[in-house]
């Protein structure tokens, strides 16, 4: 099996601290300072996949994707995002990470797509007593955590992945009272792209911070050039 390789233009093992710039809102009375040390991205890594690997063990899909190997390449793109707490006690309320896939110069029907995304959904089941249960679901690609709700309990969504079969997949995180937005999150895409065609991934990151006096303040991340546009092939 081919080992994971760093993306072109980035150094393996490098973690990039992102500068968060406040989004200007009319109702914000005073300009807010930029934030650093709150979100970082590890250098993305990529490796080619066979059709069967891209099908994640589904034999029927594997045969179909293998039959397409003369026309399409399949790639696994992995990103690790780290959310860090604030010394001022201003937690993240939510965050979003988007990837726009592009094959420059190609027609609309020859653009890359996210064949599958991971995680797709993670929720924390909350029983009436407030106890929590998490159950792991292991696949070829780290699919995150799925929930097994207690009978009579409720669920709180923490992360939702969307955009399968599209060129602009994304993940949206929402902090809950029991699950603050802190720690490392591993994100993966299986990408289908026309065989041999140069393909790029454009990454965007945004987050909302909860201020004590001002409420929710949205921020967008300024990414270094090594992450903003990445050559996949």
N, C-alpha and C positions, 0 to 999 in steps of 0.2 A: 504494500500500500504506500502511495506517495505521501511523504511527510508534509506537514504544514509549512508553508513558506511565507515570509513577510511580503507585504505588498511592495510594488516598485516605488522607490522614493522614501520608504520608511525603514527604520532600523529595528530589527527583531528585539523584543524585550523593552522597547521604549514606551514610556507612558507620557502622554501630553496633557499638561494642565490647561484647562480651557478658561479663558477670560469671559465672564458673563456680563453682558452689556444690557442695562435696563431698556425696555421698550417704552418709548415716550407715550404717556397717556394724558389726556386733557384733564382728568380728575386728580392727577398726582400733583399735590401742592408744591413740592420741591423736588429738584432733580436728585435721583438716587445714584450713589457711587457704583462703579463696576465691582464685581466680585471675583476673587481668585481663590484657588484652593478648595473649591466646592465640588467640581466635576472634573474628572480626567478620563481620557480615552487611551486604551492601550493600542499599540500599533496593530492595525488589522492584518490578519493572515488569511491565506487562500490556498486551496489545493484543488486539483482536478478530481472529478468523480466519474465513475462509470455510470451507465444508465441504471444498473441495479442499485448502486449505492445512492444515487439521487432519488430512487423510489423508496428509500428508507425501509427496505425489506419487504415491500409489497410486490410479490412476484408478478402479478398482472401488469402493474405499472412498470416494473423493471424490464419486461420484455418489450413493452411499448417504447420506453425511453432508449433501450439499446438499439431498437430499429431506427431511431432518429439520430443515432450517433454520427452518421455521415453528414447530417445537416446542422446539428447543434452540439455545442460543448456544454458541459455541466461543471459548475464551480461551487465550492463551499467557501463562503466568506464568513469569517468569525471576528467579532468585535467584543471587547470587554470594556464596560463603562463603570466607573467608580463614583458613587455619590458619598460625599463626606459631610459630617455634621458641622454646624456653625458654632463658633465660640460665643456668639452673641445670642444664641437661642432662637435663631430665625430658621425654622425648618423648611424643607421643600414641601410644597403642597402637591405639585405634579411636575412631570417632565415628559419630554418627547424626543425621540431619536428617529430621524428619517433618512432613508437612503434613496437617492434618485439614480436609476440605472440608465445608461445611455450608450448607444453605438453611434458615434458621430458620423454623419454623412449617409447613414442607412435610412431606408424608408420606414414608415410606421410599422409595417408588418415584419420588419427585421430588427426590432429593438429587443434588448434583453428583458427578461421578466424574472420576478422572484417566483421560482417554482414552488418553494415552500419556505416558511419562516418559523423561527423558534426563539423564544416561546410564543405560543399563540394566545395563551390565556393562563393566568395564575390568580387564584383567589384564596382568601383565607376564610374557612368556614367558622362561623361563630355560633356556638351552641347557646341556649338560654342561660347557662351558667357562666358563659364567657370563655370556656375552654376552647383550645385550638387544636386542629389536627391537620397535618400535611402528609400526603402520600406521594412518593417519587414515581415517575414514569420514565424509564430509561429507553432511549432510542439511539440510532446511529448518531444523530445530532442531539446535543443536549436540549431536551424539550422543556426544561424548567420543571415546575411542580404543578401537578393537578390536585384538585381538592376532592375530599370525600366528606360531604357535609353530614353533620349529626342530624338524626331525625328531629324534625321540628326546629332546626337551627336556620341560620341565614348565612349568606356569603357576602364578602366584601372583595370586590375586584381590586387587584394590585397592579397587574400589567395586562395589557391587551395588545397583541400583534395583529396587524391588518395589512392587506395589500397583496395577498397571494395571487399569482398570475397577472400581476400588474408591474409596472416599471417604477413605482414609487411606494415601496413598502415602508412601514413605520411601526414603532412601538410607543405606546402611551402608558406612563406610570402614574398611579394615583396613590398618595400616601393615605393610610387609614389610621384610626386611633391605635390599633394594635400592631401596625406594620409601618414604621416610618421609612422614608425613602433614604436609606443609608446602606452602604455596602456595595459589593461588586455584583454586576449583572452581566451574564454572558449572553450574547445575541448572535444568532446565526441565520444566514440566508443560503439556500441552494438556488443558484442562478442558472437559468437557461439562456444561452446567448448563441447567435449564429456562429457556426464553426469557423474558426480562424479570423474572426472579425475583431478589431480592437474595441475594447469595451471599457467604460469608465463607471465609477461609483462616486456620486457626490453626496457627502454626509452633512446633515444639519442637526443641531441640538438646541433645544429650548427648555426652559424650566420656569416655574413660578415659585417665588419665595413668600412665606407668610410673615409679614412684619407685624410687630405688636401694635404699633400706632396707625400704620397706613394700610394694613390689610394685605391683600394679595398683590405682589409686584411681579410682572412678567419680565423675563430676561431671555435674550438670545445669546448663543455662544459664538465667540470668534474663534474659528478653527485655524490652525496653522496650515500652510499650503500643502504640507505632506498629507493632511487628512481631508482637506476640503475637496479635492479632486484626485481620485486614485485610479491609476491605470491597472485594470484587472488582467489584461492580456498584452 
